[in-house]
Amino acid sequence: MFIGRNEELKSLTGYYNSGKYECAVIYGRRRVGKTELITEFVKDKKHIYFTAVEGTYQKNLDMLSKAVFNGLDGGIHVSSPTFADFADCLDHIYNHSQEKLVVIIDEYPYFAQSEQSVSSVLQQYIDHKFQRRDIMFILCGSSMSFMEKQVMGNKSPLYGRRTCQYKLQPFDFKTSMEFHGGFDKREQAVVYAITGGIPKYLLQIDGSKSPKENIVKNFFSPNGLLFEEPNNLLKQELREPAVYNAIITAIATGSSKLNEIATKAHMTTSACSNYLKSLISLNIVRKELPILAKANARNTIYRLNDGMFRFWYKFVYDNVSEISMHQGEAIYTEIEQQISDFMGEAFEDICKQWMWRENFAGRLPFRFKDCGRWWGTNPRRRAEQEIDLLAYNRDKTGAIFCECKWTNEKISDGIIVELIDKSEMFGYGKKHYYLFSKSGFTPAALKRANDDVRLISFDDMY
C-alpha cells in the first residue's frame, strides 16, 4: 500500500501532462521513499528506469543499455547490446521514442561520478534535442550535497535544465499514523519518535507487536534492521565515521553548543564545525537559532534532525557489545524509564506540526508567520529560560506561547503561571497560552482555562 506523497504525485502528474519537455529532480536522505514515489508515479506510464550503482562507467553503461531496451519495447531482456557511450544511448532514446516517455536515472550521483562527462552530455542532448520533445526526465539521488551542487547548482552543466525539484522529507506524525492503525495514539507517538517518520523504518514496525517488542526486535537485536543502520549510512556517505560517531553521540547525550560538542568529541571547535556542516548537509543534524533571533546571533545550538539517529545514539551505541551477545531484553529494561524523557523533543515536534495544521486551517487566534523554540536570558529574572514553542503574527502584535509536556504527571496551574511569567519579557500586545499535555491537567489548571489559555490533551490533538 502506497502511503503519503499525494502532493508530490499530483505535482509530478501535472508536469507529465504539460505536453512538453520536463525534468524533475528528486532527492532526499536514504530510506525516505524516493524510489517508492517514482515507482508509484510511473506504474501506468511508458518509462525507462535505470538505477545507477557505485561502480565503473562501463558497468553502469551495461545496466543503462538493458534498461533502455526493456523500457522502449516493454520486454525483459536477460542480455542486450551495450551502447558505445552515454551519447549513443541518448541518441537511441531520441530516435525510438515517438510517444510520451519518462526516463528515470535513479542514484544519478553514482552514474555522474563514474564518468565526468555524463552531466555535460545530458545537458547537450537536452538543449539540442529533448527540449523540443514531449518527454520527461527524472534525476534522483540520495547524496543531497551532490544533487544541490552538481545537478541544481549554478556551476553545474545541468543548471537551468530542471523544470521542478522535490526534496523529500520524512513523514509528519499524522501521515506516519497511517502505517499502524492498530496502535493507540501514545504508541503511535513512540513509533514516530524512534523512526523519525522515515518510511523504510516505519515499514519495519509490526503492528501486531507492542512498541517494546518492536524496539527490541529492530534496535536491540544483532539481527535487527536498525541495529547497525546509522553506522551503515555514515559509511556510505562519509569518511571517518568514528569522528562523526563521536559528534553525534555528544549531541544525542545532551551537548548542543559547538564548544560543548567539540569538548565531548575531543576536537577543536573549528574542526568540529566542519564535520557538523557535513552532517547538516545529510539532514542528520540541524543548526538552530532561537525564534526571533537575528541570523548572526551567537546562541546557536545543534540538534539531531533524525529521530532514529537520536534514539540509536542515545540508547544503542553504548550497548552494542551487550546487544551483540543477545542481551537486548535486559538493555531495554534498563533504559525503559528514560524513554519518556527521550520523547520530550519528539512531542515538541508533534505539537509544532499540530500548530502549523491549525494555522493553515485558520483555527488559531491569528495566522502566525513562524513558530519555533525560544531560549535565552530573561532580563527580568536574570536567568536562562526556554519556551517550547512561540508563534507570532506578521506585524508582531500577537503571540502564542506554548508548553509541551510528555510526562505521566498532569500539568498543574503552576506551569501555566510560569509560562505567563516567561511571556512578560516579550512586548506583544495580545498574548495567548497553549499547554499541550500527554497526561491531562490538574483541577486547578482546568479552572484557569479560558479563551487565552488553552489546555490541549494529546488524546484530542489528532
C-alpha positions in Angstrom: 0.0 0.0 0.0 1.4 3.4 -1.0 1.1 6.0 1.8 1.6 9.7 1.6 3.3 11.9 -1.0 -0.1 12.8 -2.5 1.0 16.4 -3.2 4.2 15.2 -4.9 2.3 12.7 -7.1 -0.2 15.4 -8.0 2.6 17.8 -8.9 4.5 15.3 -10.9 1.4 14.3 -12.8 0.8 18.0 -13.7 4.3 18.3 -15.2 3.9 15.0 -17.0 0.7 16.3 -18.7 2.3 19.6 -19.8 2.8 18.3 -23.3 6.4 19.4 -23.4 9.9 18.7 -22.1 10.1 18.4 -18.3 13.0 17.5 -16.0 12.2 16.7 -12.3 15.0 16.5 -9.7 14.0 14.3 -6.7 16.4 14.0 -3.8 16.5 13.3 -0.1 18.2 11.2 2.5 18.4 7.4 2.1 15.2 5.4 3.1 12.9 8.5 2.7 10.9 6.9 -0.1 12.3 8.4 -3.3 12.2 5.2 -5.3 8.7 4.3 -4.0 7.4 7.7 -5.1 8.9 7.3 -8.6 7.6 3.7 -8.9 4.1 4.8 -8.0 4.2 7.7 -10.4 5.3 5.7 -13.4 3.4 2.5 -12.8 0.9 3.3 -15.6 3.3 5.2 -17.8 5.7 4.2 -20.5 9.1 4.6 -18.9 12.8 3.7 -18.8 14.0 3.1 -15.3 17.8 2.9 -14.6 19.3 2.7 -11.2 23.0 3.5 -11.2 25.5 1.7 -9.0 28.7 2.7 -7.2 30.8 1.1 -9.9 32.6 1.7 -13.2 31.2 3.7 -16.1 31.2 0.5 -18.2 29.2 -1.3 -15.6 26.6 1.5 -15.4 26.5 1.7 -19.2 25.8 -2.0 -19.4 22.9 -1.7 -17.0 21.6 1.5 -18.6 21.6 -0.2 -22.0 19.5 -3.1 -20.7 17.1 -0.6 -19.0 16.6 1.3 -22.3 15.8 -1.7 -24.4 13.4 -3.1 -21.7 11.7 0.3 -21.3 11.3 1.0 -25.0 9.8 -2.3 -26.0 8.2 -3.3 -22.7 10.1 -6.6 -22.6 12.5 -8.2 -20.2 15.9 -8.7 -21.8 18.3 -11.0 -20.0 21.0 -9.7 -22.2 21.1 -6.8 -24.6 23.6 -4.8 -26.7 25.6 -2.2 -24.8 25.7 1.3 -26.2 29.1 2.7 -27.1 28.7 5.6 -24.7 26.0 7.7 -23.0 25.6 9.9 -26.1 24.9 6.8 -28.2 22.3 5.8 -25.6 20.6 9.2 -25.7 20.6 9.1 -29.5 18.8 5.8 -29.4 16.2 7.1 -26.9 15.6 10.2 -29.1 15.2 8.1 -32.3 13.0 5.4 -30.8 10.6 7.3 -28.6 7.8 8.9 -30.6 5.2 8.5 -27.8 5.3 10.1 -24.3 8.2 8.7 -22.3 9.6 9.1 -18.8 13.3 8.5 -18.4 14.4 7.9 -14.8 18.1 7.8 -13.7 17.9 6.8 -10.0 21.0 7.3 -7.9 22.2 9.8 -10.5 25.3 10.8 -8.5 26.8 7.3 -8.9 26.4 7.5 -12.7 27.8 11.0 -12.9 30.7 10.2 -10.7 31.6 7.2 -12.8 32.3 9.4 -15.8 33.0 13.1 -15.7 31.2 13.9 -19.0 27.8 12.4 -18.1 26.2 15.7 -17.0 27.6 17.6 -19.9 26.4 15.1 -22.4 22.9 15.1 -20.9 22.9 18.9 -21.0 23.8 19.0 -24.7 21.1 16.5 -25.6 18.5 18.3 -23.6 19.4 21.6 -25.3 19.7 20.4 -28.8 17.1 17.6 -29.0 14.9 16.8 -26.0 13.8 20.4 -25.3 11.6 20.1 -28.4 10.1 16.7 -27.4 7.3 15.7 -25.1 9.5 13.8 -22.8 10.1 13.8 -19.0 13.4 13.1 -17.3 13.7 12.3 -13.6 17.1 12.6 -11.9 17.0 11.1 -8.4 19.7 10.9 -5.8 20.4 10.3 -2.1 23.5 12.4 -2.0 21.9 15.7 -1.2 25.1 17.8 -1.5 25.7 16.4 -4.9 22.2 16.9 -6.1 22.1 20.5 -4.9 25.6 21.5 -6.2 26.3 19.2 -9.1 22.8 19.0 -10.6 20.9 22.2 -9.5 23.9 24.4 -8.6 24.8 27.3 -10.9 28.1 25.8 -11.8 26.6 22.5 -13.0 26.2 21.8 -16.7 22.6 20.9 -15.9 21.9 24.3 -14.3 18.6 25.6 -15.6 17.6 22.4 -17.3 15.4 21.2 -14.5 11.8 22.3 -14.5 10.9 21.2 -11.0 12.5 19.7 -7.9 11.4 17.7 -4.9 13.4 17.5 -1.7 11.6 14.6 0.1 11.3 15.0 3.8 10.4 12.3 6.4 6.6 11.9 7.0 5.0 14.0 9.7 3.2 12.4 12.6 -0.2 12.4 11.1 1.0 10.6 7.9 3.1 8.2 10.0 0.0 7.1 11.9 -1.4 5.6 8.7 1.2 2.8 8.8 -0.1 1.2 12.0 -3.8 1.7 12.7 -3.7 -0.9 15.5 -1.6 1.2 17.9 -3.2 3.6 20.3 -2.1 7.3 19.9 0.6 7.2 22.5 2.1 4.1 20.9 1.9 5.8 17.6 3.9 8.7 19.0 6.7 6.4 20.3 6.9 4.7 16.9 7.1 8.1 15.2 9.8 9.2 17.6 12.1 6.2 17.1 11.7 6.0 13.3 11.8 9.8 12.7 9.0 9.4 10.2 11.2 7.6 7.7 9.0 5.3 5.5 11.6 2.4 5.4 11.8 2.3 9.2 8.0 2.7 9.7 7.6 -0.4 7.5 9.7 -2.4 9.8 7.3 -1.8 12.7 5.0 -4.8 13.3 1.5 -3.5 14.2 0.7 -6.8 15.9 3.5 -6.3 18.4 3.9 -3.8 21.2 6.3 -0.8 20.8 8.6 -2.5 23.3 8.7 -5.7 21.2 9.4 -3.7 18.0 12.2 -1.7 19.7 13.9 -4.9 20.9 13.4 -6.6 17.5 14.7 -3.7 15.4 17.2 -1.9 17.6 18.2 -4.3 20.4 18.8 -7.5 18.4 22.0 -8.1 16.4 19.8 -9.3 13.6 17.5 -6.2 13.6 17.5 -3.9 10.6 18.1 -0.8 12.7 20.9 -2.3 14.9 23.6 -1.1 12.5 21.7 1.3 10.3 23.3 4.6 11.4 26.8 3.2 11.1 26.0 1.8 7.6 24.5 5.1 6.5 27.6 7.1 7.7 30.0 4.7 6.0 28.1 5.1 2.7 28.1 8.9 2.9 31.2 10.0 4.9 34.8 9.3 5.5 36.0 9.0 9.1 32.8 7.5 10.6 34.4 7.3 14.0 34.7 11.1 14.2 31.1 11.5 13.2 30.0 8.9 15.8 31.7 11.0 18.5 30.0 14.2 17.4 26.5 12.6 17.0 26.9 10.9 20.4 27.7 14.2 22.0 24.6 15.8 20.6 22.4 12.8 21.4 23.5 12.8 25.1 22.8 16.5 25.7 25.5 18.7 24.2 24.1 21.3 21.9 26.6 24.2 21.7 29.6 24.0 19.4 32.2 24.2 22.2 30.3 21.5 24.3 30.2 19.2 21.3 33.8 19.7 20.4 34.9 19.1 24.0 33.0 15.9 24.4 34.2 14.7 20.9 37.8 15.6 21.8 38.5 18.0 18.9 38.9 21.7 18.2 35.8 23.8 17.6 37.0 24.7 14.0 37.4 21.0 13.1 34.1 20.2 14.8 32.3 22.9 12.9 33.5 21.5 9.5 32.3 18.0 10.4 28.9 19.4 11.6 28.5 21.0 8.1 28.7 17.6 6.5 26.1 16.2 9.0 23.8 19.1 8.3 24.1 18.5 4.5 22.8 15.0 5.2 19.9 16.2 7.3 21.2 14.3 10.3 21.9 17.4 12.3 20.3 20.8 12.1 21.7 24.2 13.2 19.1 26.1 15.2 18.7 29.7 16.4 16.0 30.9 18.8 12.9 32.1 17.0 13.1 35.9 16.5 16.9 35.8 16.7 19.0 37.6 14.0 20.9 35.4 11.6 24.2 36.4 13.2 23.1 35.7 16.7 25.6 33.8 18.8 23.3 31.4 20.8 23.3 28.8 18.0 22.7 25.2 19.0 22.9 21.9 17.2 20.2 19.2 17.4 19.8 15.9 15.8 17.3 16.2 13.0 16.7 12.5 12.7 14.6 10.7 15.3 16.1 7.3 14.6 19.6 8.6 14.9 18.6 10.4 18.2 17.3 7.1 19.6 20.1 4.9 18.3 22.9 7.1 19.7 21.2 7.6 23.0 20.3 4.0 23.7 22.1 1.6 21.3 25.6 3.0 20.6 27.0 2.4 24.1 25.3 -1.0 24.3 26.4 -2.6 21.0 28.5 -5.2 22.7 25.8 -6.4 25.0 23.2 -6.4 22.2 25.6 -8.5 20.1 25.5 -11.0 22.9 21.7 -11.2 22.7 21.1 -9.1 25.8 18.6 -6.8 24.1 15.7 -7.6 26.5 17.9 -6.7 29.5 19.1 -3.5 27.9 15.6 -2.4 27.2 14.6 -3.0 30.8 17.5 -0.7 31.8 16.5 2.2 29.5 12.7 1.9 29.6 12.3 4.6 32.2 14.3 7.0 30.0 12.1 6.7 27.0 9.7 9.3 28.4 12.5 11.9 28.6 13.6 10.9 25.1 10.0 11.6 23.9 10.1 15.2 25.0 11.8 16.5 21.9 9.6 14.4 19.6 6.5 15.7 21.4 7.6 19.3 20.8 7.9 18.4 17.1 4.4 16.8 17.1 2.9 19.9 18.8 4.6 22.1 16.3 3.2 20.2 13.4 -0.3 20.5 15.1 0.2 24.2 15.4 1.0 24.6 11.7 -2.0 22.5 10.7 -4.3 24.6 12.8 -2.7 27.7 11.4 -3.3 26.7 7.8 -6.9 25.7 8.7 -7.5 29.2 10.3 -8.4 27.7 13.7 -5.9 29.8 15.8 -6.5 33.3 17.2 -4.5 34.7 14.2 -2.4 33.4 11.3 1.1 33.2 12.5 4.2 33.9 10.5 6.5 31.4 12.2 6.6 29.0 15.1 9.6 27.6 16.9 11.6 27.3 20.1 13.0 30.2 22.0 15.8 30.2 24.6 17.9 33.0 26.1 18.4 35.3 29.1 15.3 36.6 30.8 16.4 40.1 31.9 13.7 40.3 34.5 14.8 37.1 36.2 18.4 37.3 35.2 18.3 33.7 34.3 18.5 31.4 31.3 15.0 30.3 30.2 13.3 28.3 27.4 9.9 28.4 25.8 9.0 25.2 24.0 7.2 26.9 21.1 6.5 30.6 20.3 4.3 31.6 17.3 3.9 35.3 16.3 1.9 37.1 13.7 3.3 39.2 10.8 3.1 42.6 12.5 4.4 41.1 15.8 1.4 42.4 17.7 0.3 39.0 18.9 1.9 35.7 20.0 1.1 32.2 21.2 3.3 30.8 23.9 3.4 27.0 24.2 4.4 24.5 26.8 4.7 20.8 25.7 4.8 18.1 28.4 5.3 14.4 27.7 5.1 13.1 31.3 2.9 10.9 33.4 2.0 13.8 35.6 -0.8 16.2 34.9 0.1 19.8 34.1 -0.5 22.0 37.2 -1.6 25.6 37.4 1.9 26.4 38.4 3.2 25.5 34.9 0.6 28.0 33.5 1.7 30.7 35.8 5.4 30.0 34.9 4.6 30.2 31.1 2.7 33.5 31.6 5.7 34.9 33.6 8.1 34.0 30.8 5.9 35.8 28.3 6.3 39.0 30.2 9.7 39.6 28.6 8.1 39.9 25.2 6.2 43.1 24.3 3.3 41.6 22.3 0.0 43.4 22.6 -2.1 40.2 22.6 -0.8 37.0 24.2 -2.3 33.5 24.1 -1.1 30.4 26.0 -1.3 26.9 24.7 -0.4 24.0 27.0 0.0 20.5 25.5 -0.1 17.5 27.8 0.3 13.8 27.4 -1.5 13.1 30.7 -4.0 15.9 31.1 -4.4 18.7 33.6 -5.0 19.1 37.3 -8.3 20.5 38.5 -6.6 23.8 39.4 -5.1 24.0 35.9 -8.5 23.3 34.3 -10.0 26.3 36.3 -7.6 28.6 34.6 -8.6 27.6 31.1 -10.2 30.4 29.0 -10.1 32.0 25.6 -6.5 33.0 26.1 -5.3 29.9 28.0 -6.0 26.7 26.0 -5.3 23.3 27.6 -4.8 20.7 24.9 -4.6 17.0 25.7 -2.6 14.8 23.4 -5.6 12.5 23.0 -7.6 15.4 21.5 -4.9 16.6 19.1 -5.1 14.0 16.2 
